[in-house]
Amino acid sequence: MYTATDRTTLNQCLEPTGDEMASRILVVDDERVITDVVEEYLRHAGYEVAVAGDGIDAMNLVREWGPDLVVLDLMLPGLDGLEVCRRIRIESSVPIIMLTARGDETDRIVGLELGADDYVAKPFSPRELVARVRSVLRRVQHPSIPDDNRIIRIEDLSVNSKKREVVVRGMEANLTAKEFDLLYFLASHAGQVFSRGQLMDQVWDYHYEGDYSTVTVHIRRLREKIEADPERPRYIKTVWGVGYKLEA
């Protein structure tokens, strides 16, 4: 899958930034050729990298090493990637980027619903993976907070940008960082319709032409957390054939 040609482009990667120098990336995959190339690209980009070849080692490193982001293959021997993702989410909110086979849409959606932040389908470009890692970390480490630190209120929904807090029907909603970013973006543009591609650009800070399951699953998870009836949403509406909007 990855050849010497990939390595010849290594020096073309973007130079590391100060934030990247401090970030720890755990790469979990049982294919040594993949982990070798991914590790080299990530180290060249300025990250500290650890590698695990199975789910048990991955869980031990999550607990003992404390990575800032996990790149997780779903097809692992023994403890598979979906179970690893589920166990990580019980213990930690560390961002997870899944590695999936091109056609495994069901596993991809299940992984996103278990709490993964993004996915990359195999075969992939190592440079694309580095770009995804940078994008996810940038959103987590430097969340976008408006200058006015405003609180957006729509009926019994309150979104506080300074505290990154969401209260609905008098109770705080427990959102992940990405779920909050998505809700805040929609609430900031209440009434405006956005396609999934536009939401990927604005919220995930990554332009991608293809499968937008990441957006679809995050919308579903948001509805489950803020809507009284997720099947008949009051706030996040689907505009068929176009995208989504937050009803003003």
Secondary structure per residue as TSV (DSSP state, phi and psi in degrees):
chain	resnum	aa	ss	phi	psi
A	1	M	-	360.0	-44.7
A	2	Y	-	-116.3	132.9
A	3	T	-	-122.9	-175.7
A	4	A	H	-62.1	-23.8
A	5	T	H	-60.3	-38.2
A	6	D	H	-60.9	-41.0
A	7	R	H	-69.9	-29.4
A	8	T	H	-68.8	-19.9
A	9	T	T	-93.5	1.8
A	10	L	G	-56.4	-44.5
A	11	N	G	-69.2	-7.4
A	12	Q	G	-85.0	-7.7
A	13	C	S	-63.8	157.8
A	14	L	-	-66.0	149.1
A	15	E	-	-68.1	147.6
A	16	P	-	-68.2	154.2
A	17	T	-	-108.4	172.5
A	18	G	H	-61.8	-37.6
A	19	D	H	-64.6	-39.9
A	20	E	H	-64.8	-34.6
A	21	M	H	-60.5	-27.4
A	22	A	T	-94.7	-4.2
A	23	S	-	-93.1	138.5
A	24	R	E	-105.4	128.8
A	25	I	E	-117.7	125.8
A	26	L	E	-100.5	122.0
A	27	V	E	-105.8	122.5
A	28	V	E	-118.4	109.8
A	29	D	-	-162.9	142.8
A	30	D	S	-92.4	1.0
A	31	E	-	-97.0	108.9
A	32	R	H	-60.8	-36.1
A	33	V	H	-63.2	-33.9
A	34	I	H	-72.9	-48.0
A	35	T	H	-64.5	-34.7
A	36	D	H	-62.7	-46.4
A	37	V	H	-69.4	-45.6
A	38	V	H	-62.4	-43.6
A	39	E	H	-60.3	-42.4
A	40	E	H	-64.2	-43.5
A	41	Y	H	-64.4	-43.8
A	42	L	H	-66.5	-40.6
A	43	R	H	-64.1	-40.6
A	44	H	H	-63.0	-32.2
A	45	A	T	-77.7	-5.3
A	46	G	T	106.6	6.5
A	47	Y	-	-91.7	154.3
A	48	E	E	-89.6	130.5
A	49	V	E	-125.8	138.2
A	50	A	E	-125.9	151.2
A	51	V	E	-124.5	137.7
A	52	A	E	-127.1	140.7
A	53	G	S	-99.1	-5.5
A	54	D	S	-151.8	172.6
A	55	G	H	-67.5	-36.7
A	56	I	H	-64.4	-47.4
A	57	D	H	-61.6	-37.6
A	58	A	H	-61.0	-46.8
A	59	M	H	-63.7	-39.2
A	60	N	H	-63.0	-41.3
A	61	L	H	-70.0	-35.9
A	62	V	H	-59.8	-41.7
A	63	R	H	-76.3	-39.6
A	64	E	H	-94.6	-33.5
A	65	W	T	-96.4	-29.6
A	66	G	-	67.3	61.8
A	67	P	-	-67.7	156.5
A	68	D	S	-87.5	-17.2
A	69	L	E	-159.8	146.3
A	70	V	E	-119.4	126.6
A	71	V	E	-98.6	114.6
A	72	L	E	-124.4	116.7
A	73	D	E	-77.0	139.6
A	74	L	S	-79.8	-29.1
A	75	M	-	-92.1	86.1
A	76	L	-	-118.3	149.9
A	77	P	S	-71.8	145.3
A	78	G	S	72.6	-109.7
A	79	L	S	-76.1	107.7
A	80	D	-	-76.4	171.3
A	81	G	H	-63.4	-34.7
A	82	L	H	-65.0	-41.1
A	83	E	H	-68.8	-37.8
A	84	V	H	-61.3	-44.8
A	85	C	H	-59.4	-45.3
A	86	R	H	-61.0	-44.0
A	87	R	H	-68.6	-38.5
A	88	I	H	-60.6	-43.4
A	89	R	H	-66.4	-26.8
A	90	I	H	-67.0	-34.7
A	91	E	H	-102.6	-23.2
A	92	S	-	-151.7	155.1
A	93	S	-	-104.2	16.8
A	94	V	-	-56.9	136.1
A	95	P	-	-61.3	143.7
A	96	I	E	-127.9	127.2
A	97	I	E	-110.3	119.9
A	98	M	E	-85.3	146.5
A	99	L	E	-107.2	121.1
A	100	T	E	-129.0	157.6
A	101	A	E	-69.5	151.9
A	102	R	T	-53.9	-39.9
A	103	G	T	-96.9	2.7
A	104	D	-	-85.4	64.9
A	105	E	H	-66.1	-37.8
A	106	T	H	-62.7	-48.6
A	107	D	H	-62.0	-37.4
A	108	R	H	-62.1	-45.5
A	109	I	H	-68.0	-41.2
A	110	V	H	-61.2	-43.2
A	111	G	H	-60.3	-42.8
A	112	L	H	-64.4	-39.4
A	113	E	H	-69.3	-27.3
A	114	L	H	-75.2	-12.7
A	115	G	T	123.7	5.6
A	116	A	-	-65.1	149.2
A	117	D	-	-90.5	-28.7
A	118	D	E	-163.9	173.3
A	119	Y	E	-145.0	157.2
A	120	V	E	-131.3	129.0
A	121	A	E	-89.5	137.6
A	122	K	E	-81.4	147.0
A	123	P	S	-73.2	146.7
A	124	F	-	-131.2	162.8
A	125	S	-	-85.2	128.1
A	126	P	H	-56.3	-33.2
A	127	R	H	-67.4	-35.2
A	128	E	H	-64.3	-41.6
A	129	L	H	-63.2	-42.0
A	130	V	H	-60.0	-41.0
A	131	A	H	-63.9	-39.4
A	132	R	H	-66.1	-42.4
A	133	V	H	-59.9	-47.1
A	134	R	H	-60.2	-43.3
A	135	S	H	-63.0	-47.9
A	136	V	H	-64.1	-44.8
A	137	L	H	-64.7	-39.3
A	138	R	H	-60.9	-40.7
A	139	R	H	-69.3	-34.5
A	140	V	H	-79.2	-44.4
A	141	Q	H	-80.8	-27.3
A	142	H	S	-131.9	68.5
A	143	P	-	-59.3	142.5
A	144	S	-	-74.8	112.8
A	145	I	-	-120.3	124.2
A	146	P	-	-65.9	157.1
A	147	D	T	-62.6	-31.8
A	148	D	T	-83.8	-7.2
A	149	N	-	47.7	49.6
A	150	R	-	-84.7	164.0
A	151	I	E	-112.0	121.7
A	152	I	E	-97.0	125.1
A	153	R	E	-120.4	126.7
A	154	I	E	-132.5	105.9
A	155	E	T	52.4	-119.9
A	156	D	T	-98.6	22.4
A	157	L	E	-109.6	128.3
A	158	S	E	-127.5	127.5
A	159	V	E	-120.0	111.8
A	160	N	E	-101.2	109.7
A	161	S	T	-72.0	-32.0
A	162	K	T	-70.2	-45.7
A	163	K	T	-87.0	-7.7
A	164	R	T	49.8	53.2
A	165	E	E	-125.3	138.3
A	166	V	E	-123.2	127.0
A	167	V	E	-120.6	129.5
A	168	V	E	-135.1	129.5
A	169	R	T	52.4	38.8
A	170	G	T	82.1	1.2
A	171	M	E	-124.5	143.0
A	172	E	E	-74.2	133.5
A	173	A	E	-91.7	132.8
A	174	N	-	-89.1	93.3
A	175	L	-	-103.8	148.7
A	176	T	-	-73.9	169.1
A	177	A	H	-59.3	-42.9
A	178	K	H	-70.1	-37.4
A	179	E	H	-63.2	-40.9
A	180	F	H	-63.9	-45.2
A	181	D	H	-57.7	-42.7
A	182	L	H	-66.0	-46.0
A	183	L	H	-64.4	-43.1
A	184	Y	H	-63.1	-40.5
A	185	F	H	-62.4	-46.0
A	186	L	H	-65.3	-41.1
A	187	A	H	-66.4	-33.7
A	188	S	H	-69.2	-19.7
A	189	H	T	-124.5	44.4
A	190	A	T	-54.0	133.8
A	191	G	T	91.6	-16.5
A	192	Q	-	-91.4	137.4
A	193	V	-	-93.1	134.6
A	194	F	B	-126.0	136.7
A	195	S	-	-73.4	165.4
A	196	R	H	-64.3	-34.6
A	197	G	H	-64.3	-40.5
A	198	Q	H	-65.9	-38.9
A	199	L	H	-66.4	-36.9
A	200	M	H	-61.4	-43.0
A	201	D	H	-63.1	-46.7
A	202	Q	H	-81.7	-39.4
A	203	V	H	-96.5	-40.1
A	204	W	S	-91.0	-8.9
A	205	D	-	56.2	39.4
A	206	Y	-	-149.8	124.2
A	207	H	-	-88.3	121.1
A	208	Y	-	-141.2	125.1
A	209	E	-	-98.5	112.0
A	210	G	S	156.3	-136.1
A	211	D	-	-77.5	123.9
A	212	Y	-	-107.1	37.5
A	213	S	H	-58.1	-32.8
A	214	T	H	-55.6	-47.2
A	215	V	H	-65.9	-46.8
A	216	T	H	-57.9	-45.3
A	217	V	H	-69.9	-38.9
A	218	H	H	-65.5	-36.6
A	219	I	H	-62.0	-44.3
A	220	R	H	-61.8	-44.4
A	221	R	H	-65.8	-38.2
A	222	L	H	-61.2	-44.8
A	223	R	H	-60.1	-39.1
A	224	E	H	-64.4	-25.3
A	225	K	H	-96.3	-24.2
A	226	I	H	-118.1	-17.4
A	227	E	-	-91.8	139.7
A	228	A	S	-64.8	-36.7
A	229	D	S	-133.7	98.2
A	230	P	T	-59.1	-24.4
A	231	E	T	-77.4	-21.0
A	232	R	S	-130.9	71.1
A	233	P	-	-65.2	139.9
A	234	R	S	-87.1	-37.9
A	235	Y	S	-97.4	-61.5
A	236	I	E	-89.8	107.7
A	237	K	E	-100.9	144.5
A	238	T	E	-92.6	127.5
A	239	V	E	-103.8	103.0
A	240	W	T	-58.6	131.7
A	241	G	T	81.6	-2.9
A	242	V	T	-123.4	-64.1
A	243	G	E	167.7	-132.4
A	244	Y	E	-133.9	156.8
A	245	K	E	-148.8	157.9
A	246	L	E	-98.5	119.0
A	247	E	-	-64.8	126.8
A	248	A	-	-75.2	360.0
